Amino acid sequence: MINLEKIKLGYSPLSDEIYLFRHGKNKTEALDKRLAERDVMEVITLKMMEDSENGASIDYHFGNQWYRLTVEKIEKREKNDTE
């Protein structure tokens, strides 16, 4: 059985990427990792665009700071500008 408590999402300012990683006793050291930014953005977009053709905003917080995240559909971009 997989222990999901040892699997986390993390952000690396050095690579500017979001990772899914598995850690051991030290929760900041990755034993295994893979890029997860595309997956994270897809899930957030699907959640926020559900029943909302033009987009949506949500307010959320962690710690004592509040944030607003907005997702809206835009016109198709050039092919080399999609990644």
A tleap script that builds the chain and sets N, CA, C and O, in Angstrom:
source leaprc.protein.ff14SB
mol = sequence {
  NMET ILE ASN LEU GLU LYS ILE LYS LEU GLY
  TYR SER PRO LEU SER ASP GLU ILE TYR LEU
  PHE ARG HIE GLY LYS ASN LYS THR GLU ALA
  LEU ASP LYS ARG LEU ALA GLU ARG ASP VAL
  MET GLU VAL ILE THR LEU LYS MET MET GLU
  ASP SER GLU ASN GLY ALA SER ILE ASP TYR
  HIE PHE GLY ASN GLN TRP TYR ARG LEU THR
  VAL GLU LYS ILE GLU LYS ARG GLU LYS ASN
  ASP THR CGLU
}
set mol.1.N position { 0.839 -1.180 0.000 }
set mol.1.CA position { 0.000 0.000 0.000 }
set mol.1.C position { 0.890 1.253 0.000 }
set mol.1.O position { 1.903 1.306 0.698 }
set mol.2.N position { 0.499 2.244 -0.784 }
set mol.2.CA position { 1.251 3.493 -0.872 }
set mol.2.C position { 0.883 4.399 0.302 }
set mol.2.O position { -0.293 4.571 0.621 }
set mol.3.N position { 1.893 4.968 0.935 }
set mol.3.CA position { 1.681 5.916 2.020 }
set mol.3.C position { 1.618 7.322 1.423 }
set mol.3.O position { 2.653 7.914 1.117 }
set mol.4.N position { 0.415 7.853 1.258 }
set mol.4.CA position { 0.248 9.166 0.641 }
set mol.4.C position { 0.731 10.308 1.533 }
set mol.4.O position { 0.903 11.430 1.057 }
set mol.5.N position { 0.951 10.040 2.811 }
set mol.5.CA position { 1.448 11.086 3.696 }
set mol.5.C position { 2.890 11.470 3.378 }
set mol.5.O position { 3.366 12.515 3.822 }
set mol.6.N position { 3.575 10.650 2.626 }
set mol.6.CA position { 4.957 10.953 2.257 }
set mol.6.C position { 5.061 11.475 0.823 }
set mol.6.O position { 6.153 11.542 0.258 }
set mol.7.N position { 3.929 11.841 0.244 }
set mol.7.CA position { 3.900 12.416 -1.096 }
set mol.7.C position { 3.384 13.838 -0.979 }
set mol.7.O position { 2.346 14.081 -0.364 }
set mol.8.N position { 4.114 14.782 -1.573 }
set mol.8.CA position { 3.757 16.198 -1.468 }
set mol.8.C position { 3.931 16.888 -2.811 }
set mol.8.O position { 4.615 16.385 -3.703 }
set mol.9.N position { 3.309 18.029 -2.935 }
set mol.9.CA position { 3.587 18.948 -4.025 }
set mol.9.C position { 4.571 19.976 -3.502 }
set mol.9.O position { 4.505 20.366 -2.336 }
set mol.10.N position { 5.474 20.412 -4.347 }
set mol.10.CA position { 6.431 21.425 -3.946 }
set mol.10.C position { 6.782 22.327 -5.104 }
set mol.10.O position { 6.586 21.979 -6.269 }
set mol.11.N position { 7.302 23.487 -4.771 }
set mol.11.CA position { 7.722 24.464 -5.774 }
set mol.11.C position { 9.206 24.731 -5.583 }
set mol.11.O position { 9.665 24.944 -4.461 }
set mol.12.N position { 9.953 24.719 -6.676 }
set mol.12.CA position { 11.376 25.032 -6.632 }
set mol.12.C position { 11.614 26.390 -7.272 }
set mol.12.O position { 11.430 26.535 -8.481 }
set mol.13.N position { 12.021 27.392 -6.493 }
set mol.13.CA position { 12.340 28.695 -7.085 }
set mol.13.C position { 13.546 28.623 -8.024 }
set mol.13.O position { 13.667 29.438 -8.939 }
set mol.14.N position { 14.436 27.655 -7.805 }
set mol.14.CA position { 15.611 27.532 -8.674 }
set mol.14.C position { 15.235 27.132 -10.097 }
set mol.14.O position { 15.772 27.680 -11.059 }
set mol.15.N position { 14.323 26.186 -10.232 }
set mol.15.CA position { 13.907 25.734 -11.568 }
set mol.15.C position { 12.586 26.367 -11.999 }
set mol.15.O position { 12.184 26.229 -13.154 }
set mol.16.N position { 11.903 27.065 -11.077 }
set mol.16.CA position { 10.593 27.662 -11.331 }
set mol.16.C position { 9.596 26.608 -11.794 }
set mol.16.O position { 8.837 26.841 -12.735 }
set mol.17.N position { 9.594 25.453 -11.137 }
set mol.17.CA position { 8.724 24.335 -11.498 }
set mol.17.C position { 7.991 23.808 -10.265 }
set mol.17.O position { 8.477 23.924 -9.140 }
set mol.18.N position { 6.824 23.234 -10.496 }
set mol.18.CA position { 6.064 22.541 -9.460 }
set mol.18.C position { 6.336 21.053 -9.621 }
set mol.18.O position { 6.262 20.517 -10.727 }
set mol.19.N position { 6.650 20.389 -8.513 }
set mol.19.CA position { 6.972 18.965 -8.524 }
set mol.19.C position { 6.023 18.192 -7.616 }
set mol.19.O position { 5.500 18.727 -6.638 }
set mol.20.N position { 5.813 16.940 -7.952 }
set mol.20.CA position { 5.208 15.968 -7.064 }
set mol.20.C position { 6.378 15.135 -6.564 }
set mol.20.O position { 7.146 14.613 -7.371 }
set mol.21.N position { 6.528 15.000 -5.261 }
set mol.21.CA position { 7.686 14.256 -4.763 }
set mol.21.C position { 7.333 13.396 -3.561 }
set mol.21.O position { 6.362 13.638 -2.843 }
set mol.22.N position { 8.159 12.388 -3.377 }
set mol.22.CA position { 8.063 11.492 -2.228 }
set mol.22.C position { 9.264 11.774 -1.343 }
set mol.22.O position { 10.398 11.847 -1.816 }
set mol.23.N position { 9.001 11.930 -0.058 }
set mol.23.CA position { 10.087 12.225 0.885 }
set mol.23.C position { 10.193 11.120 1.928 }
set mol.23.O position { 9.294 10.293 2.085 }
set mol.24.N position { 11.306 11.131 2.626 }
set mol.24.CA position { 11.508 10.210 3.738 }
set mol.24.C position { 11.277 10.948 5.047 }
set mol.24.O position { 10.314 11.703 5.181 }
set mol.25.N position { 12.165 10.728 6.014 }
set mol.25.CA position { 12.037 11.401 7.308 }
set mol.25.C position { 12.187 12.910 7.178 }
set mol.25.O position { 11.484 13.670 7.845 }
set mol.26.N position { 13.103 13.341 6.319 }
set mol.26.CA position { 13.283 14.770 6.070 }
set mol.26.C position { 12.280 15.188 4.998 }
set mol.26.O position { 12.417 14.803 3.837 }
set mol.27.N position { 11.277 15.972 5.381 }
set mol.27.CA position { 10.190 16.325 4.467 }
set mol.27.C position { 10.602 17.295 3.368 }
set mol.27.O position { 9.820 17.548 2.451 }
set mol.28.N position { 11.806 17.840 3.440 }
set mol.28.CA position { 12.248 18.775 2.400 }
set mol.28.C position { 13.170 18.124 1.371 }
set mol.28.O position { 13.549 18.772 0.395 }
set mol.29.N position { 13.534 16.873 1.566 }
set mol.29.CA position { 14.401 16.176 0.618 }
set mol.29.C position { 13.598 15.159 -0.178 }
set mol.29.O position { 12.949 14.279 0.388 }
set mol.30.N position { 13.652 15.292 -1.509 }
set mol.30.CA position { 12.898 14.398 -2.387 }
set mol.30.C position { 13.657 13.099 -2.613 }
set mol.30.O position { 14.828 13.117 -2.993 }
set mol.31.N position { 12.989 11.969 -2.378 }
set mol.31.CA position { 13.557 10.665 -2.714 }
set mol.31.C position { 13.277 10.354 -4.182 }
set mol.31.O position { 14.126 9.801 -4.881 }
set mol.32.N position { 12.079 10.714 -4.642 }
set mol.32.CA position { 11.674 10.603 -6.039 }
set mol.32.C position { 10.868 11.849 -6.361 }
set mol.32.O position { 10.180 12.381 -5.490 }
set mol.33.N position { 10.944 12.325 -7.605 }
set mol.33.CA position { 10.124 13.470 -7.973 }
set mol.33.C position { 9.845 13.458 -9.468 }
set mol.33.O position { 10.554 12.830 -10.254 }
set mol.34.N position { 8.787 14.173 -9.832 }
set mol.34.CA position { 8.469 14.378 -11.240 }
set mol.34.C position { 7.796 15.732 -11.381 }
set mol.34.O position { 7.202 16.246 -10.434 }
set mol.35.N position { 7.896 16.302 -12.574 }
set mol.35.CA position { 7.232 17.571 -12.845 }
set mol.35.C position { 5.724 17.398 -12.720 }
set mol.35.O position { 5.176 16.394 -13.174 }
set mol.36.N position { 5.056 18.358 -12.115 }
set mol.36.CA position { 3.616 18.243 -11.912 }
set mol.36.C position { 2.873 19.538 -12.235 }
set mol.36.O position { 1.662 19.618 -12.032 }
set mol.37.N position { 3.578 20.546 -12.733 }
set mol.37.CA position { 2.944 21.843 -12.966 }
set mol.37.C position { 1.767 21.740 -13.934 }
set mol.37.O position { 0.709 22.316 -13.683 }
set mol.38.N position { 1.940 21.023 -15.021 }
set mol.38.CA position { 0.859 20.886 -16.003 }
set mol.38.C position { -0.373 20.213 -15.364 }
set mol.38.O position { -1.504 20.635 -15.603 }
set mol.39.N position { -0.150 19.181 -14.565 }
set mol.39.CA position { -1.240 18.489 -13.876 }
set mol.39.C position { -1.955 19.419 -12.890 }
set mol.39.O position { -3.185 19.445 -12.834 }
set mol.40.N position { -1.186 20.173 -12.123 }
set mol.40.CA position { -1.762 21.090 -11.132 }
set mol.40.C position { -2.605 22.157 -11.832 }
set mol.40.O position { -3.732 22.430 -11.418 }
set mol.41.N position { -2.062 22.756 -12.887 }
set mol.41.CA position { -2.786 23.803 -13.598 }
set mol.41.C position { -4.051 23.264 -14.267 }
set mol.41.O position { -5.077 23.942 -14.305 }
set mol.42.N position { -3.970 22.045 -14.790 }
set mol.42.CA position { -5.142 21.438 -15.419 }
set mol.42.C position { -6.265 21.227 -14.404 }
set mol.42.O position { -7.421 21.541 -14.687 }
set mol.43.N position { -5.938 20.705 -13.236 }
set mol.43.CA position { -6.953 20.450 -12.210 }
set mol.43.C position { -7.572 21.762 -11.729 }
set mol.43.O position { -8.790 21.845 -11.568 }
set mol.44.N position { -6.757 22.782 -11.498 }
set mol.44.CA position { -7.275 24.083 -11.062 }
set mol.44.C position { -8.185 24.672 -12.134 }
set mol.44.O position { -9.255 25.192 -11.818 }
set mol.45.N position { -7.772 24.597 -13.395 }
set mol.45.CA position { -8.578 25.134 -14.488 }
set mol.45.C position { -9.897 24.393 -14.610 }
set mol.45.O position { -10.943 25.025 -14.760 }
set mol.46.N position { -9.871 23.058 -14.549 }
set mol.46.CA position { -11.112 22.284 -14.620 }
set mol.46.C position { -12.057 22.642 -13.479 }
set mol.46.O position { -13.260 22.796 -13.693 }
set mol.47.N position { -11.525 22.775 -12.281 }
set mol.47.CA position { -12.350 23.130 -11.115 }
set mol.47.C position { -12.981 24.505 -11.302 }
set mol.47.O position { -14.179 24.680 -11.078 }
set mol.48.N position { -12.179 25.467 -11.708 }
set mol.48.CA position { -12.672 26.837 -11.775 }
set mol.48.C position { -13.549 27.103 -12.998 }
set mol.48.O position { -14.403 27.988 -12.952 }
set mol.49.N position { -13.362 26.368 -14.078 }
set mol.49.CA position { -14.147 26.600 -15.289 }
set mol.49.C position { -15.439 25.783 -15.309 }
set mol.49.O position { -16.261 25.955 -16.209 }
set mol.50.N position { -15.625 24.906 -14.338 }
set mol.50.CA position { -16.861 24.109 -14.267 }
set mol.50.C position { -18.070 25.043 -14.207 }
set mol.50.O position { -18.186 25.869 -13.302 }
set mol.51.N position { -18.960 24.901 -15.174 }
set mol.51.CA position { -20.175 25.723 -15.265 }
set mol.51.C position { -19.882 27.223 -15.326 }
set mol.51.O position { -20.702 28.037 -14.899 }
set mol.52.N position { -18.725 27.582 -15.851 }
set mol.52.CA position { -18.358 28.995 -15.947 }
set mol.52.C position { -17.649 29.224 -17.275 }
set mol.52.O position { -16.429 29.089 -17.367 }
set mol.53.N position { -18.405 29.566 -18.285 }
set mol.53.CA position { -17.852 29.711 -19.630 }
set mol.53.C position { -16.820 30.825 -19.745 }
set mol.53.O position { -15.866 30.707 -20.513 }
set mol.54.N position { -17.001 31.908 -18.988 }
set mol.54.CA position { -16.111 33.057 -19.110 }
set mol.54.C position { -14.981 33.083 -18.087 }
set mol.54.O position { -14.085 33.922 -18.184 }
set mol.55.N position { -15.008 32.195 -17.126 }
set mol.55.CA position { -13.973 32.164 -16.104 }
set mol.55.C position { -14.531 32.390 -14.716 }
set mol.55.O position { -15.729 32.605 -14.532 }
set mol.56.N position { -13.638 32.335 -13.744 }
set mol.56.CA position { -14.064 32.463 -12.347 }
set mol.56.C position { -12.893 32.901 -11.481 }
set mol.56.O position { -11.734 32.804 -11.885 }
set mol.57.N position { -13.209 33.378 -10.300 }
set mol.57.CA position { -12.207 33.742 -9.296 }
set mol.57.C position { -12.549 33.050 -7.986 }
set mol.57.O position { -13.719 32.828 -7.676 }
set mol.58.N position { -11.526 32.714 -7.228 }
set mol.58.CA position { -11.733 32.197 -5.876 }
set mol.58.C position { -10.771 32.912 -4.934 }
set mol.58.O position { -9.645 33.243 -5.304 }
set mol.59.N position { -11.231 33.137 -3.733 }
set mol.59.CA position { -10.391 33.691 -2.671 }
set mol.59.C position { -10.007 32.537 -1.759 }
set mol.59.O position { -10.842 31.693 -1.432 }
set mol.60.N position { -8.757 32.501 -1.351 }
set mol.60.CA position { -8.280 31.431 -0.483 }
set mol.60.C position { -7.165 31.987 0.391 }
set mol.60.O position { -6.630 33.067 0.141 }
set mol.61.N position { -6.833 31.226 1.412 }
set mol.61.CA position { -5.734 31.680 2.274 }
set mol.61.C position { -4.931 30.499 2.787 }
set mol.61.O position { -5.423 29.374 2.873 }
set mol.62.N position { -3.716 30.776 3.116 }
set mol.62.CA position { -2.908 29.885 3.924 }
set mol.62.C position { -2.056 30.764 4.806 }
set mol.62.O position { -1.669 31.870 4.429 }
set mol.63.N position { -1.771 30.248 5.993 }
set mol.63.CA position { -1.165 31.110 7.004 }
set mol.63.C position { -2.161 32.207 7.342 }
set mol.63.O position { -3.343 31.929 7.544 }
set mol.64.N position { -1.699 33.446 7.405 }
set mol.64.CA position { -2.611 34.558 7.686 }
set mol.64.C position { -2.757 35.486 6.481 }
set mol.64.O position { -3.185 36.630 6.635 }
set mol.65.N position { -2.409 35.011 5.290 }
set mol.65.CA position { -2.477 35.819 4.071 }
set mol.65.C position { -3.588 35.318 3.146 }
set mol.65.O position { -3.725 34.113 2.936 }
set mol.66.N position { -4.378 36.237 2.596 }
set mol.66.CA position { -5.432 35.917 1.633 }
set mol.66.C position { -4.948 36.215 0.224 }
set mol.66.O position { -4.143 37.121 0.008 }
set mol.67.N position { -5.456 35.433 -0.744 }
set mol.67.CA position { -5.105 35.581 -2.154 }
set mol.67.C position { -6.368 35.450 -3.000 }
set mol.67.O position { -7.368 34.885 -2.556 }
set mol.68.N position { -6.315 35.969 -4.207 }
set mol.68.CA position { -7.393 35.777 -5.182 }
set mol.68.C position { -6.766 35.194 -6.446 }
set mol.68.O position { -5.805 35.735 -6.993 }
set mol.69.N position { -7.328 34.091 -6.886 }
set mol.69.CA position { -6.886 33.422 -8.101 }
set mol.69.C position { -7.996 33.536 -9.134 }
set mol.69.O position { -9.149 33.214 -8.846 }
set mol.70.N position { -7.655 33.992 -10.338 }
set mol.70.CA position { -8.623 34.158 -11.418 }
set mol.70.C position { -8.182 33.336 -12.616 }
set mol.70.O position { -7.012 33.351 -13.000 }
set mol.71.N position { -9.129 32.620 -13.199 }
set mol.71.CA position { -8.881 31.854 -14.419 }
set mol.71.C position { -9.906 32.303 -15.443 }
set mol.71.O position { -11.104 32.332 -15.164 }
set mol.72.N position { -9.427 32.654 -16.637 }
set mol.72.CA position { -10.340 33.028 -17.707 }
set mol.72.C position { -9.835 32.466 -19.025 }
set mol.72.O position { -8.632 32.320 -19.241 }
set mol.73.N position { -10.766 32.161 -19.884 }
set mol.73.CA position { -10.435 31.633 -21.199 }
set mol.73.C position { -9.897 32.773 -22.060 }
set mol.73.O position { -10.438 33.879 -22.045 }
set mol.74.N position { -8.828 32.496 -22.812 }
set mol.74.CA position { -8.258 33.495 -23.714 }
set mol.74.C position { -8.260 32.944 -25.135 }
set mol.74.O position { -8.464 31.750 -25.352 }
set mol.75.N position { -8.031 33.827 -26.091 }
set mol.75.CA position { -7.953 33.402 -27.486 }
set mol.75.C position { -6.747 32.490 -27.679 }
set mol.75.O position { -5.783 32.547 -26.917 }
set mol.76.N position { -6.814 31.662 -28.690 }
set mol.76.CA position { -5.727 30.734 -28.997 }
set mol.76.C position { -4.422 31.499 -29.193 }
set mol.76.O position { -4.387 32.540 -29.850 }
set mol.77.N position { -3.365 30.968 -28.619 }
set mol.77.CA position { -2.042 31.588 -28.731 }
set mol.77.C position { -1.248 30.891 -29.801 }
set mol.77.O position { -1.621 29.815 -30.268 }
set mol.78.N position { -0.156 31.504 -30.187 }
set mol.78.CA position { 0.727 30.891 -31.183 }
set mol.78.C position { 1.239 29.561 -30.680 }
set mol.78.O position { 1.421 29.388 -29.475 }
set mol.79.N position { 1.477 28.617 -31.576 }
set mol.79.CA position { 1.875 27.259 -31.218 }
set mol.79.C position { 3.126 27.230 -30.338 }
set mol.79.O position { 3.161 26.478 -29.364 }
set mol.80.N position { 4.144 28.018 -30.647 }
set mol.80.CA position { 5.391 27.993 -29.869 }
set mol.80.C position { 5.252 28.714 -28.528 }
set mol.80.O position { 6.214 28.758 -27.762 }
set mol.81.N position { 4.097 29.274 -28.228 }
set mol.81.CA position { 3.879 30.010 -26.988 }
set mol.81.C position { 2.946 29.250 -26.045 }
set mol.81.O position { 2.379 29.853 -25.134 }
set mol.82.N position { 2.773 27.934 -26.245 }
set mol.82.CA position { 1.821 27.166 -25.436 }
set mol.82.C position { 2.467 26.466 -24.261 }
set mol.82.O position { 1.747 26.066 -23.346 }
set mol.83.N position { 3.734 26.298 -24.227 }
set mol.83.CA position { 4.401 25.570 -23.133 }
set mol.83.C position { 4.857 26.532 -22.079 }
set mol.83.O position { 5.440 26.118 -21.076 }
savepdb mol mol.pdb
quit
